[in-house]
Amino acid sequence: SDTFLLLRAHGLGLSDATVILAYAFYNATYTLVSYPAGALSDRIGRWGIMRAGWLLYALVYLGFAYTGAKGLWGLFLLYGVYMGATQGVGKAMIADVAPASRRGVAMGMFHMLSGFATLASSVVAGWLWDTYGPAAAFKFGSGAALVALAISFVPWPTGRAARS
C-alpha cells in the first residue's frame, strides 16, 4: 500500500503538511507521465515499459529502505514516474489479450486479484515493518518487483513469450 510511503516520509521527519505535499507531488508526476507512457507503449510495445517500470519500482523501494528525509522528494518523483508508466499500460495489456466480449470480466478479475495481492503484501509488509523496521518492508517490496520482472521473461505454455 502507498500508505507505507507516507508513513516512511513522516517517520523520516516530514511534517503532516509536507507529507501531503509529497503525495500531491507524486500524484502530479503520475498524471503527467501517464499519457506519454501510454503513447510510447503503443509505439514500442507494452512489455518494455512494464519491465522498466518494475525495475524502477524495485529501485525506488530500495531507496525508501535507505534514504533520509532529503532523498524523499526524488523518490516520490520516481514513484510517480513508475505509476504513470505502468498503470495505464498494464490495463492496455489486458485489453490487448482479452476477447472483446470478455474485457469487462478480464478487467474485473485483474482488479480483484490486484486488490487481494495488495492486501496480502501489505499484511506481510506491515509485519516486517513492526518486526524488523521500515527498511525490511521496503526491501521486501523491492524484491517482489524483481521477482515479477524475472517472471516476465518466462515463456508461457501458449508458446508466446511476453516480448512485445
PAVEX-185265 format. One record per residue: x, y, z of N, C-alpha, C in turn; residue in three letters. Coordinates in steps of 0.02 Angstrom, whole numbers. Example, Ala and Ser with C-alpha at 12.3 -4.5 7.8 and 13.67 -1.06 7.14 Angstrom:
BEGIN
R    n_X    n_Y    n_Z   ca_X   ca_Y   ca_Z    c_X    c_Y    c_Z code
R    660   -284    390    615   -225    390    660   -165    390  ALA
R    642   -112    354    684    -53    357    645      2    394  SER
//
This chain:
BEGIN
R    n_X    n_Y    n_Z   ca_X   ca_Y   ca_Z    c_X    c_Y    c_Z code
R     42    -59      0      0      0      0     44     62      0  SER
R     22    113    -36     59    176    -37     61    209     32  ASP
R     20    186     77     20    212    145     89    204    177  THR
R    125    150    160    191    140    188    239    195    167  PHE
R    231    221    107    273    276     84    261    338    127  LEU
R    198    351    142    180    409    182    204    401    254  LEU
R    196    341    281    221    328    349    297    336    353  LEU
R    330    312    301    404    318    299    424    391    297  ARG
R    390    431    255    406    502    249    396    537    316  ALA
R    341    521    349    328    551    414    380    528    465  HIS
R    398    464    463    447    437    509    517    467    499  GLY
R    530    491    439    595    522    425    595    596    440  LEU
R    539    622    467    539    690    491    496    740    453  GLY
R    464    718    400    420    765    364    358    778    406  LEU
R    337    841    408    276    859    445    216    831    408  SER
R    159    830    441     98    806    409     84    844    344  ASP
R     91    910    346     78    951    287    128    935    231  ALA
R    190    924    248    241    908    198    230    839    168  THR
R    207    792    209    191    725    182    135    731    131  VAL
R     86    772    146     31    783     98     57    815     34  ILE
R    102    862     40    131    894    -20    172    843    -60  LEU
R    209    800    -26    248    749    -61    201    701    -99  ALA
R    146    684    -68     98    640   -101     65    674   -161  TYR
R     51    738   -154     24    777   -210     75    781   -266  ALA
R    138    790   -249    192    792   -298    196    726   -336  PHE
R    193    671   -300    192    604   -331    133    599   -379  TYR
R     73    619   -357     14    614   -400     19    658   -461  ASN
R     48    718   -454     57    762   -512    104    729   -563  ALA
R    158    699   -537    205    665   -582    171    607   -617  THR
R    134    567   -580     95    511   -607     50    535   -663  TYR
R     15    590   -652    -31    618   -701      6    639   -764  THR
R     62    673   -756     99    699   -813    133    645   -854  LEU
R    151    589   -823    187    536   -857    139    487   -892  VAL
R     78    481   -868     32    429   -893     21    432   -968  SER
R      4    489   -994    -11    493  -1066     50    478  -1109  TYR
R    107    511  -1096    165    495  -1138    187    422  -1133  PRO
R    181    392  -1074    200    322  -1066    153    277  -1106  ALA
R     89    292  -1104     42    253  -1144     55    259  -1219  GLY
R     69    320  -1241     84    331  -1311    148    295  -1331  ALA
R    198    296  -1287    261    261  -1301    249    186  -1305  LEU
R    206    160  -1262    192     87  -1264    157     68  -1328  SER
R    118    114  -1357     86    100  -1421    138     94  -1477  ASP
R    192    131  -1471    244    132  -1523    296     76  -1514  ARG
R    318     65  -1452    375     18  -1443    356    -48  -1410  ILE
R    294    -54  -1388    272   -115  -1355    263   -105  -1280  GLY
R    218   -142  -1253    198   -133  -1183    247   -165  -1134  ARG
R    275   -224  -1152    317   -260  -1104    380   -222  -1086  TRP
R    409   -187  -1132    468   -147  -1116    453    -93  -1065  GLY
R    396    -60  -1072    376     -8  -1025    363    -39   -956  ILE
R    327    -96   -955    312   -128   -891    375   -151   -856  MET
R    420   -181   -894    482   -205   -863    524   -147   -836  ARG
R    528    -94   -874    565    -35   -849    531     -8   -786  ALA
R    465     -9   -785    427     14   -727    440    -29   -666  GLY
R    440    -95   -674    453   -139   -618    524   -130   -591  TRP
R    572   -120   -637    640   -107   -614    643    -41   -576  LEU
R    610     10   -601    608     74   -566    576     67   -497  LEU
R    521     30   -493    488     17   -429    537    -15   -380  TYR
R    573    -66   -404    622   -100   -360    674    -51   -334  ALA
R    698     -7   -377    748     42   -357    719     93   -309  LEU
R    658    116   -322    626    165   -278    615    135   -209  VAL
R    589     74   -206    577     43   -140    643     30   -103  TYR
R    694     12   -140    759      4   -108    783     72    -82  LEU
R    770    125   -120    786    192    -98    749    211    -34  GLY
R    685    193    -30    646    208     31    674    169     91  PHE
R    706    113     79    735     75    134    795    111    164  ALA
R    831    149    123    895    178    145    897    254    148  TYR
R    848    288    123    852    361    117    843    397    183  THR
R    864    459    182    848    507    235    795    554    208  GLY
R    777    603    247    723    649    227    738    684    161  ALA
R    801    702    149    817    739     88    807    698     25  LYS
R    813    633     29    804    591    -30    732    577    -48  GLY
R    685    594     -4    615    576    -15    585    608    -77  LEU
R    601    671    -91    570    705   -147    587    672   -213  TRP
R    650    653   -221    669    617   -281    636    550   -287  GLY
R    629    516   -231    596    451   -232    522    457   -247  LEU
R    488    508   -220    418    519   -237    411    536   -312  PHE
R    457    574   -339    457    589   -410    462    525   -451  LEU
R    512    484   -435    522    421   -471    464    373   -462  LEU
R    434    373   -404    375    331   -393    317    354   -437  TYR
R    309    418   -445    259    445   -491    273    424   -563  GLY
R    337    424   -582    355    401   -650    336    327   -657  VAL
R    354    287   -607    335    216   -609    260    207   -618  TYR
R    221    240   -576    148    232   -580    121    255   -648  MET
R    145    313   -671    122    338   -735    140    292   -792  GLY
R    197    259   -787    220    215   -840    184    148   -840  ALA
R    161    125   -783    136     56   -780     61     48   -773  THR
R     27     95   -743    -43     83   -728    -86     79   -791  GLN
R    -81    128   -834   -120    126   -896    -96     72   -943  GLY
R    -31     63   -946     -2     12   -990    -24    -58   -969  VAL
R    -26    -71   -904    -49   -136   -880   -121   -150   -901  GLY
R   -163   -100   -897   -233   -109   -918   -237   -119   -993  LYS
R   -195    -84  -1030   -194    -92  -1103   -172   -163  -1122  ALA
R   -125   -191  -1083   -103   -260  -1096   -162   -308  -1088  MET
R   -203   -297  -1038   -261   -340  -1029   -309   -332  -1087  ILE
R   -321   -271  -1107   -366   -258  -1164   -338   -290  -1228  ALA
R   -272   -292  -1235   -241   -321  -1294   -254   -396  -1300  ASP
R   -257   -431  -1244   -262   -504  -1246   -332   -531  -1231  VAL
R   -373   -492  -1199   -441   -516  -1182   -486   -511  -1243  ALA
R   -526   -562  -1254   -575   -557  -1308   -623   -499  -1295  PRO
R   -644   -466  -1347   -687   -407  -1340   -748   -422  -1297  ALA
R   -776   -481  -1303   -837   -498  -1265   -823   -512  -1191  SER
R   -759   -515  -1172   -741   -532  -1103   -696   -479  -1071  ARG
R   -688   -422  -1102   -642   -371  -1074   -664   -346  -1006  ARG
R   -728   -338   -996   -753   -316   -931   -736   -366   -877  GLY
R   -746   -429   -892   -730   -483   -844   -655   -483   -831  VAL
R   -615   -476   -885   -542   -477   -877   -519   -418   -834  ALA
R   -547   -359   -845   -528   -301   -804   -550   -311   -732  MET
R   -610   -337   -722   -634   -350   -655   -591   -401   -619  GLY
R   -571   -453   -653   -528   -505   -624   -460   -475   -607  MET
R   -433   -435   -652   -368   -402   -639   -372   -360   -575  PHE
R   -423   -319   -569   -428   -275   -511   -442   -315   -447  HIS
R   -481   -368   -452   -493   -409   -394   -428   -442   -370  MET
R   -392   -472   -416   -329   -505   -398   -277   -454   -373  LEU
R   -276   -396   -404   -231   -343   -381   -248   -322   -310  SER
R   -312   -316   -295   -333   -298   -228   -312   -350   -177  GLY
R   -322   -414   -193   -301   -467   -148   -225   -467   -139  PHE
R   -189   -458   -193   -116   -456   -189    -92   -397   -147  ALA
R   -124   -339   -155   -106   -281   -116   -120   -293    -42  THR
R   -177   -322    -27   -194   -337     42   -143   -385     73  LEU
R   -128   -440     38    -81   -490     64    -11   -460     72  ALA
R     12   -423     22     79   -395     27     82   -341     80  SER
R     28   -305     91     27   -253    143     29   -284    213  SER
R     -4   -341    221     -1   -376    285     71   -399    298  VAL
R    102   -428    248    172   -450    256    217   -390    270  VAL
R    208   -336    231    250   -277    240    239   -246    309  ALA
R    177   -245    333    163   -220    400    196   -262    454  GLY
R    194   -327    445    227   -371    493    303   -360    492  TRP
R    331   -354    431    403   -342    427    421   -275    458  LEU
R    380   -224    446    392   -157    474    392   -160    551  TRP
R    340   -193    579    335   -198    652    390   -241    682  ASP
R    409   -293    647    457   -341    675    530   -321    663  THR
R    544   -297    603    614   -283    585    628   -210    567  TYR
R    576   -170    560    585    -99    544    565    -83    473  GLY
R    558    -18    458    534      3    392    577    -22    334  PRO
R    643    -24    343    687    -45    288    669   -115    264  ALA
R    652   -159    310    635   -228    291    573   -230    247  ALA
R    524   -189    262    462   -187    222    478   -163    151  ALA
R    520   -113    145    537    -86     79    582   -133     40  PHE
R    626   -168     74    667   -218     40    624   -275     13  LYS
R    573   -294     52    526   -345     30    491   -322    -35  PHE
R    467   -260    -36    434   -234    -96    480   -232   -155  GLY
R    542   -212   -144    592   -210   -197    605   -280   -224  SER
R    612   -327   -180    624   -397   -201    566   -425   -240  GLY
R    505   -410   -218    445   -434   -254    443   -407   -325  ALA
R    462   -344   -333    464   -314   -400    516   -349   -444  ALA
R    572   -366   -415    624   -401   -454    602   -471   -473  LEU
R    564   -504   -430    536   -569   -446    486   -562   -504  VAL
R    443   -512   -501    395   -501   -556    432   -487   -621  ALA
R    484   -448   -617    524   -433   -677    554   -497   -706  LEU
R    582   -539   -663    612   -602   -687    559   -647   -718  ALA
R    501   -652   -686    447   -695   -712    423   -670   -781  ILE
R    427   -605   -792    403   -578   -856    443   -604   -916  SER
R    501   -632   -904    542   -659   -959    529   -733   -971  PHE
R    487   -765   -930    473   -836   -938    423   -846   -995  VAL
R    441   -890  -1043    392   -905  -1096    335   -948  -1067  PRO
R    275   -931  -1085    217   -966  -1057    194  -1022  -1104  TRP
R    155  -1070  -1080    135  -1129  -1118    102  -1114  -1185  PRO
R     75  -1056  -1194     43  -1040  -1258     94  -1035  -1314  THR
R    159  -1035  -1294    211  -1029  -1343    231   -957  -1355  GLY
R    193   -912  -1325    208   -841  -1333    245   -815  -1272  ARG
R    303   -787  -1281    337   -755  -1226    313   -683  -1223  ALA
R    318   -653  -1166    298   -583  -1157    353   -539  -1187  ALA
R    348   -525  -1252    403   -490  -1285    383   -425  -1317  ARG
R    323   -416  -1334    305   -358  -1375    315   -293  -1338  SER
//
